[in-house]
Amino acid sequence: MLATHRRARHDYHLDEIFEAGLVLKGSEVKSLRGATPSLAEGYARLDGSRLWLHGMHIPPLPQAALQNHEPTRPRECLLHKRELKKLAARLAVEGTTIVPLELYQP
């Protein structure tokens, strides 16, 4: 387990839980091995047919000076098309938010 958003289970009512992959840059992958990411400000937004995770903080890697990543850049989530359609239908209801709960390495 790399990171957990502990307050999410207390602050939000969880209707459904999905598991998704993330598209990461090389410096982000190396940084996750040594540093602790933060999911506290993270949320997901549907943009057309893609789901983007905003606000998750992955600290920059000191050794990757020029090729370093922006710590809070939007990251694409990898889900099946039917799961994206299900999320789009859920987001049509006012007051629905997608929040990340856990970040782990397989």
DSSP file (Angstrom, degrees, kcal/mol; ACC not computed):
  #  RESIDUE AA STRUCTURE BP1 BP2  ACC     N-H-->O    O-->H-N    N-H-->O    O-->H-N    TCO  KAPPA ALPHA  PHI   PSI    X-CA   Y-CA   Z-CA
    1    1 A M              0   0    0      0, 0.0   103,-0.2     0, 0.0     3,-0.1   0.000 360.0 360.0 360.0 123.0    0.0    0.0    0.0
    2    2 A L        -     0   0    0    101,-2.5     2,-0.3     1,-0.3   102,-0.2   0.839 360.0  -6.4 -91.8 -38.7    1.5    3.3   -1.1
    3    3 A A  E     -A  103   0A   0    100,-2.0   100,-2.6    33,-0.1     2,-0.4  -0.991  55.6-160.4-157.1 152.2   -1.1    5.8    0.1
    4    4 A T  E     -A  102   0A   0     -2,-0.3     2,-1.0    98,-0.2    35,-0.2  -0.998  18.0-142.4-136.9 139.3   -4.6    5.8    1.7
    5    5 A H    >>  +     0   0    0     96,-3.1     3,-0.8    -2,-0.4     4,-0.5  -0.777  27.8 176.2 -98.5  87.0   -7.2    8.5    1.9
    6    6 A R  T >4 S+     0   0    0     -2,-1.0     3,-0.7     1,-0.2     4,-0.4   0.848  71.9  54.6 -65.1 -38.1   -8.5    7.7    5.4
    7    7 A R  T >> S+     0   0    0      1,-0.2     4,-2.9     2,-0.2     3,-0.8   0.699  89.9  77.4 -72.5 -18.5  -10.9   10.6    5.7
    8    8 A A  H <> S+     0   0    0     -3,-0.8     4,-2.0     1,-0.3    -1,-0.2   0.878  90.9  52.8 -61.5 -39.0  -12.8    9.7    2.5
    9    9 A R  H << S+     0   0    0     -3,-0.7    -1,-0.3    -4,-0.5     5,-0.2   0.745 117.6  38.9 -69.4 -22.0  -14.7    6.8    4.1
   10   10 A H  H <4 S+     0   0    0     -3,-0.8    -2,-0.2    -4,-0.4    -1,-0.2   0.795 119.3  44.1 -93.7 -34.9  -15.9    9.2    6.9
   11   11 A D  H  < S+     0   0    0     -4,-2.9     2,-0.3     1,-0.0    -2,-0.2   0.738 115.0  44.0 -84.4 -23.8  -16.5   12.3    4.7
   12   12 A Y  S  < S-     0   0    0     -4,-2.0     2,-0.6    -5,-0.3    -1,-0.0  -0.880  75.0-124.4-124.7 152.1  -18.3   10.6    1.8
   13   13 A H        -     0   0    0     -2,-0.3     2,-0.7    -3,-0.0    -3,-0.1  -0.869  32.4-142.4 -90.5 120.1  -21.0    8.0    1.4
   14   14 A L        +     0   0    0     -2,-0.6     3,-0.1    -5,-0.2    -5,-0.0  -0.760  27.2 171.6 -92.2 113.0  -19.5    5.4   -0.9
   15   15 A D        -     0   0    0     -2,-0.7     2,-0.3     1,-0.3    -1,-0.2   0.902  69.3  -1.2 -81.9 -45.9  -22.0    3.9   -3.4
   16   16 A E        -     0   0    0      2,-0.0     2,-0.5     0, 0.0    -1,-0.3  -0.993  61.5-142.9-148.8 147.9  -19.6    1.9   -5.5
   17   17 A I        -     0   0    0     -2,-0.3     2,-0.3    -3,-0.1    -3,-0.0  -0.966  17.1-172.3-119.7 128.7  -15.9    1.2   -5.6
   18   18 A F        -     0   0    0     -2,-0.5     2,-0.5     2,-0.0    -2,-0.0  -0.849  16.8-139.6-114.9 152.9  -13.9    0.8   -8.8
   19   19 A E        +     0   0    0     -2,-0.3     2,-0.3    59,-0.0    -2,-0.0  -0.965  30.1 172.7-112.5 127.2  -10.3   -0.2   -9.4
   20   20 A A        -     0   0    0     -2,-0.5     2,-0.2    59,-0.1    59,-0.2  -0.938  27.2-126.6-134.8 154.2   -8.4    1.7  -12.0
   21   21 A G  E     -B   78   0B   0     57,-1.6    57,-2.8    -2,-0.3     2,-0.4  -0.527  23.9-134.7 -90.1 165.4   -4.9    1.9  -13.3
   22   22 A L  E     -B   77   0B   0     55,-0.2     2,-0.7    -2,-0.2    55,-0.2  -0.960   8.2-131.2-123.9 142.5   -3.0    5.2  -13.6
   23   23 A V        +     0   0    0     53,-2.1    53,-0.3    -2,-0.4     2,-0.3  -0.844  39.5 179.2 -90.4 115.6   -0.8    6.5  -16.5
   24   24 A L        -     0   0    0     -2,-0.7     2,-0.2    51,-0.1    51,-0.0  -0.833  26.5-123.6-120.0 154.6    2.4    7.7  -14.9
   25   25 A K     >  -     0   0    0     -2,-0.3     4,-1.8     1,-0.1     3,-0.3  -0.473  36.7-103.5 -85.8 166.6    5.7    9.2  -16.1
   26   26 A G  H  > S+     0   0    0      1,-0.2     4,-2.0     2,-0.2     5,-0.2   0.885 120.9  50.4 -60.4 -42.6    9.0    7.6  -15.4
   27   27 A S  H  > S+     0   0    0     40,-0.3     4,-2.0     1,-0.2    -1,-0.2   0.817 108.2  54.7 -68.7 -28.3   10.0   10.0  -12.7
   28   28 A E  H  > S+     0   0    0     -3,-0.3     4,-2.1     2,-0.2    -1,-0.2   0.895 106.4  50.8 -69.2 -40.1    6.6    9.5  -11.0
   29   29 A V  H  X S+     0   0    0     -4,-1.8     4,-0.9     1,-0.2    -2,-0.2   0.933 113.6  44.1 -63.1 -46.5    7.2    5.7  -10.8
   30   30 A K  H  X S+     0   0    0     -4,-2.0     4,-0.8     1,-0.2     3,-0.5   0.876 112.0  53.4 -66.6 -36.8   10.6    6.1   -9.3
   31   31 A S  H >X S+     0   0    0     -4,-2.0     4,-3.1     1,-0.2     3,-0.6   0.858 101.9  59.0 -67.1 -35.1    9.4    8.8   -6.8
   32   32 A L  H 3< S+     0   0    0     -4,-2.1    -1,-0.2     1,-0.2    -2,-0.2   0.786  99.9  58.6 -64.5 -26.9    6.5    6.5   -5.6
   33   33 A R  H 3< S+     0   0    0     -4,-0.9    -1,-0.2    -3,-0.5    -2,-0.2   0.827 121.3  22.7 -71.2 -31.0    9.1    3.9   -4.5
   34   34 A G  H << S+     0   0    0     -4,-0.8     2,-0.2    -3,-0.6    -2,-0.2   0.737 118.5  52.3-109.2 -28.0   10.9    6.3   -2.2
   35   35 A A  S  < S-     0   0    0     -4,-3.1    26,-0.0    -5,-0.2    23,-0.0  -0.611  78.0-113.0-110.9 169.0    8.4    9.0   -1.2
   36   36 A T        -     0   0    0     -2,-0.2   -33,-0.1    -3,-0.0    -4,-0.1  -0.897  28.2-147.3-104.4 118.4    4.9    9.1    0.1
   37   37 A P        -     0   0    0      0, 0.0     2,-0.5     0, 0.0    21,-0.2  -0.341  11.3-131.7 -76.5 165.2    2.1   10.4   -2.2
   38   38 A S  B     +F   57   0C   0     19,-2.4    19,-2.2   -35,-0.1     3,-0.1  -0.981  25.3 175.3-123.8 126.8   -0.9   12.2   -0.9
   39   39 A L    >   +     0   0    0     -2,-0.5     3,-1.6   -35,-0.2   -34,-0.1   0.368  56.0 103.4-102.7   0.8   -4.5   11.5   -1.9
   40   40 A A  T 3  S+     0   0    0      1,-0.3    -1,-0.1   -36,-0.1    16,-0.1   0.834  90.0  32.8 -59.0 -38.2   -6.1   14.0    0.5
   41   41 A E  T 3  S+     0   0    0     14,-0.4    -1,-0.3    -3,-0.1    15,-0.1   0.304  95.5 124.3 -99.5   8.5   -6.9   16.6   -2.1
   42   42 A G    <   +     0   0    0     -3,-1.6     2,-0.3    13,-0.2    13,-0.2  -0.417  25.9 157.2 -78.8 144.4   -7.5   14.1   -4.9
   43   43 A Y  E     -C   54   0B   0     11,-2.3    11,-3.3    56,-0.2     2,-0.4  -0.966  31.0-126.4-153.9 159.0  -10.7   13.9   -7.0
   44   44 A A  E     -CD  53  98B   0     54,-2.6    54,-0.6    -2,-0.3     2,-0.4  -0.865  17.4-166.2-114.0 147.3  -11.6   12.5  -10.5
   45   45 A R  E     -C   52   0B   0      7,-2.7     7,-2.7    -2,-0.4     2,-0.5  -0.997  18.8-131.1-133.5 135.4  -13.3   14.3  -13.3
   46   46 A L  E     -C   51   0B   0     -2,-0.4     2,-0.5     5,-0.2     5,-0.2  -0.752  22.6-176.4 -87.8 125.7  -14.8   12.8  -16.5
   47   47 A D  E >   -C   50   0B   0      3,-3.3     3,-1.4    -2,-0.5     2,-0.6  -0.879  61.5 -57.5-125.4  96.9  -13.7   14.5  -19.6
   48   48 A G  T 3  S-     0   0    0     -2,-0.5    -2,-0.0     1,-0.2     0, 0.0  -0.585 121.3 -16.9  69.7-115.5  -15.4   13.1  -22.7
   49   49 A S  T 3  S+     0   0    0     -2,-0.6     2,-0.4    -3,-0.1    -1,-0.2   0.136 124.6  81.5-108.5  19.0  -14.5    9.4  -22.7
   50   50 A R  E <   -C   47   0B   0     -3,-1.4    -3,-3.3    34,-0.1     2,-0.5  -0.944  65.8-142.0-126.7 147.4  -11.6    9.7  -20.3
   51   51 A L  E     -CE  46  77B   0     26,-0.6    26,-3.2    -2,-0.4     2,-0.4  -0.933  19.5-164.5-108.2 127.1  -11.3    9.9  -16.5
   52   52 A W  E     -CE  45  76B   0     -7,-2.7    -7,-2.7    -2,-0.5     2,-0.6  -0.930  13.0-142.7-116.7 134.7   -8.7   12.2  -15.1
   53   53 A L  E     -CE  44  75B   0     22,-3.4    22,-2.3    -2,-0.4     2,-0.3  -0.861  24.9-171.4 -96.2 119.8   -7.4   12.2  -11.5
   54   54 A H  E     +C   43   0B   0    -11,-3.3   -11,-2.3    -2,-0.6    19,-0.1  -0.800  56.8  20.7-110.4 150.8   -6.7   15.7  -10.2
   55   55 A G  S    S+     0   0    0     17,-0.8   -14,-0.4    -2,-0.3     2,-0.4   0.351  73.7 137.2  81.8  -5.8   -5.0   16.9   -7.1
   56   56 A M        -     0   0    0     17,-0.2     2,-0.6   -13,-0.2    -1,-0.2  -0.621  46.8-141.2 -75.0 131.4   -3.1   13.8   -6.1
   57   57 A H  B     +F   38   0C   0    -19,-2.2   -19,-2.4    -2,-0.4    15,-0.2  -0.847  24.0 176.5-103.2 119.8    0.4   14.8   -5.0
   58   58 A I        -     0   0    0     13,-2.1    15,-0.1    -2,-0.6   -26,-0.1  -0.981  35.0-122.6-115.6 115.8    3.4   12.8   -6.0
   59   59 A P        -     0   0    0      0, 0.0   -24,-0.1     0, 0.0    10,-0.1  -0.220  31.2-103.1 -59.4 145.3    6.6   14.5   -4.7
   60   60 A P        -     0   0    0      0, 0.0     5,-0.1     0, 0.0    10,-0.1  -0.321  31.0-115.7 -66.9 152.1    9.2   15.3   -7.4
   61   61 A L    >   -     0   0    0      1,-0.1     3,-1.4     3,-0.1   -30,-0.1  -0.801  16.1-148.3 -89.9 120.0   12.3   13.1   -7.7
   62   62 A P  T 3  S+     0   0    0      0, 0.0     3,-0.3     0, 0.0    -1,-0.1   0.822  95.4  55.0 -60.2 -32.0   15.5   15.0   -6.8
   63   63 A Q  T 3  S+     0   0    0      1,-0.2     2,-0.6   -36,-0.1     3,-0.2   0.635  94.6  69.5 -77.3 -13.5   17.6   13.0   -9.3
   64   64 A A    <>  +     0   0    0     -3,-1.4     4,-0.6     1,-0.2    -1,-0.2  -0.342  62.8 160.2-100.2  52.0   15.4   13.7  -12.3
   65   65 A A  T >4 S+     0   0    0     -2,-0.6     3,-0.6    -3,-0.3    -1,-0.2   0.853  73.1  21.3 -44.1 -62.4   16.2   17.4  -12.6
   66   66 A L  T 34 S+     0   0    0      1,-0.2    -1,-0.2    -3,-0.2    -2,-0.1   0.836 127.7  47.3 -83.0 -32.4   15.2   18.1  -16.2
   67   67 A Q  T 34 S+     0   0    0      2,-0.0   -40,-0.3   -40,-0.0    -1,-0.2   0.155  84.1 133.6 -94.6  19.9   12.8   15.3  -16.8
   68   68 A N    <<  -     0   0    0     -4,-0.6     2,-0.2    -3,-0.6    -3,-0.1  -0.259  50.3-125.1 -71.2 159.0   10.9   15.8  -13.5
   69   69 A H        -     0   0    0    -10,-0.1    -1,-0.1   -11,-0.1    -8,-0.1  -0.580  23.7-100.3-100.6 162.2    7.1   15.8  -13.3
   70   70 A E    >   -     0   0    0     -2,-0.2     3,-1.4     1,-0.1   -12,-0.1  -0.732  34.8-133.5 -78.9 129.4    4.7   18.4  -12.0
   71   71 A P  T 3  S+     0   0    0      0, 0.0   -13,-2.1     0, 0.0    -1,-0.1   0.804  98.4  30.2 -59.5 -34.3    3.6   17.1   -8.5
   72   72 A T  T 3  S+     0   0    0    -15,-0.2   -17,-0.8     2,-0.0   -16,-0.1   0.021  83.9 143.1-116.1  28.8   -0.1   17.7   -8.9
   73   73 A R    <   -     0   0    0     -3,-1.4   -17,-0.2   -15,-0.1     2,-0.2  -0.300  61.1 -95.0 -65.7 152.2   -0.6   17.2  -12.6
   74   74 A P        -     0   0    0      0, 0.0     2,-0.4     0, 0.0   -20,-0.2  -0.481  42.0-157.3 -67.2 137.6   -3.8   15.5  -13.9
   75   75 A R  E     - E   0  53B   0    -22,-2.3   -22,-3.4    -2,-0.2     2,-0.3  -0.958  16.0-118.9-121.2 136.5   -3.2   11.7  -14.4
   76   76 A E  E     - E   0  52B   0     -2,-0.4   -53,-2.1   -53,-0.3     2,-0.4  -0.529  22.6-142.7 -76.0 135.4   -5.3    9.6  -16.7
   77   77 A C  E     -BE  22  51B   0    -26,-3.2     2,-0.7    -2,-0.3   -26,-0.6  -0.787  10.6-136.0 -95.7 140.8   -7.2    6.7  -15.1
   78   78 A L  E     +B   21   0B   0    -57,-2.8   -57,-1.6    -2,-0.4     2,-0.3  -0.873  39.6 150.3-103.1 110.8   -7.5    3.4  -17.0
   79   79 A L        -     0   0    0     -2,-0.7     2,-0.1   -59,-0.2   -59,-0.1  -0.901  48.4 -95.3-132.9 160.9  -11.0    1.9  -16.8
   80   80 A H     >  -     0   0    0     -2,-0.3     4,-2.0     1,-0.1     3,-0.3  -0.420  38.1-113.5 -72.1 155.3  -13.1   -0.3  -19.1
   81   81 A K  H  > S+     0   0    0      1,-0.2     4,-2.1     2,-0.2     5,-0.2   0.863 116.7  53.1 -60.2 -38.6  -15.6    1.5  -21.4
   82   82 A R  H  > S+     0   0    0      1,-0.2     4,-1.8     2,-0.2    -1,-0.2   0.847 108.2  51.0 -67.8 -32.6  -18.6    0.1  -19.5
   83   83 A E  H  > S+     0   0    0     -3,-0.3     4,-2.2     2,-0.2    -2,-0.2   0.876 108.9  51.3 -70.1 -37.4  -17.2    1.3  -16.2
   84   84 A L  H  X S+     0   0    0     -4,-2.0     4,-2.3     2,-0.2    -2,-0.2   0.893 109.5  49.9 -65.3 -39.3  -16.8    4.8  -17.7
   85   85 A K  H  X S+     0   0    0     -4,-2.1     4,-1.9     2,-0.2    -2,-0.2   0.894 110.1  50.8 -65.2 -39.3  -20.4    4.8  -18.9
   86   86 A K  H  X S+     0   0    0     -4,-1.8     4,-1.8     1,-0.2    -2,-0.2   0.904 111.3  47.9 -63.7 -42.3  -21.6    3.7  -15.5
   87   87 A L  H  X S+     0   0    0     -4,-2.2     4,-2.5     2,-0.2    -2,-0.2   0.877 108.4  54.6 -66.4 -38.0  -19.6    6.6  -13.9
   88   88 A A  H  X S+     0   0    0     -4,-2.3     4,-0.8     1,-0.2    -1,-0.2   0.898 108.6  48.7 -62.5 -39.8  -21.0    9.1  -16.4
   89   89 A A  H  < S+     0   0    0     -4,-1.9     4,-0.4     1,-0.2     3,-0.4   0.887 112.4  48.7 -66.8 -38.1  -24.5    8.1  -15.4
   90   90 A R  H >< S+     0   0    0     -4,-1.8     3,-1.2     1,-0.2    -2,-0.2   0.874 107.7  54.6 -67.9 -37.7  -23.7    8.4  -11.7
   91   91 A L  H 3< S+     0   0    0     -4,-2.5     5,-0.2     1,-0.3    -1,-0.2   0.676  91.1  74.0 -72.9 -16.0  -22.1   11.8  -12.2
   92   92 A A  T 3< S+     0   0    0     -4,-0.8     2,-0.4    -3,-0.4    -1,-0.3   0.768  81.5  85.2 -66.4 -24.0  -25.2   13.1  -13.9
   93   93 A V  S X  S-     0   0    0     -3,-1.2     3,-1.2    -4,-0.4     2,-0.1  -0.648  93.0-112.9 -78.5 131.4  -26.8   13.2  -10.4
   94   94 A E  T 3  S+     0   0    0     -2,-0.4     3,-0.1     1,-0.2    -2,-0.1  -0.393  98.0  29.3 -67.2 139.2  -26.0   16.4   -8.6
   95   95 A G  T 3  S+     0   0    0      1,-0.3     2,-0.4    -4,-0.1    -1,-0.2   0.532  85.1 132.1  91.6   7.7  -23.7   16.0   -5.6
   96   96 A T    <   +     0   0    0     -3,-1.2     2,-0.3    -5,-0.2    -1,-0.3  -0.796  29.7 177.9 -96.6 134.4  -21.8   13.0   -6.8
   97   97 A T        -     0   0    0     -2,-0.4     2,-0.6    -3,-0.1   -52,-0.1  -0.970  25.4-137.5-134.4 147.8  -18.0   13.0   -6.6
   98   98 A I  B     +D   44   0B   0    -54,-0.6   -54,-2.6    -2,-0.3    -2,-0.0  -0.938  29.1 178.2-106.1 120.7  -15.3   10.5   -7.5
   99   99 A V        -     0   0    0     -2,-0.6     2,-0.3   -56,-0.2   -56,-0.2  -0.946  29.5-118.7-123.0 143.5  -12.6   10.3   -4.9
  100  100 A P        -     0   0    0      0, 0.0   -92,-0.1     0, 0.0   -58,-0.1  -0.623  25.9-178.1 -78.3 138.6   -9.5    8.1   -4.8
  101  101 A L        +     0   0    0      1,-0.3   -96,-3.1    -2,-0.3     2,-0.3   0.816  61.3   7.2-102.4 -44.7   -9.4    5.8   -1.7
  102  102 A E  E     -A    4   0A   0    -98,-0.2     2,-0.4     2,-0.0    -1,-0.3  -0.981  49.6-156.4-143.2 151.6   -6.1    3.9   -2.1
  103  103 A L  E     +A    3   0A   0   -100,-2.6  -101,-2.5    -2,-0.3  -100,-2.0  -0.989  29.7 161.1-127.0 120.6   -3.0    3.8   -4.2
  104  104 A Y        -     0   0    0     -2,-0.4    -2,-0.0  -103,-0.2  -100,-0.0  -0.936  36.8-122.7-140.0 162.3   -1.1    0.6   -4.3
  105  105 A Q              0   0    0     -2,-0.3    -2,-0.0     1,-0.1     0, 0.0  -0.902 360.0 360.0-105.7 127.8    1.5   -1.2   -6.3
  106  106 A P              0   0    0      0, 0.0    -1,-0.1     0, 0.0    -2,-0.0   0.518 360.0 360.0 -67.3 360.0    0.6   -4.6   -7.8
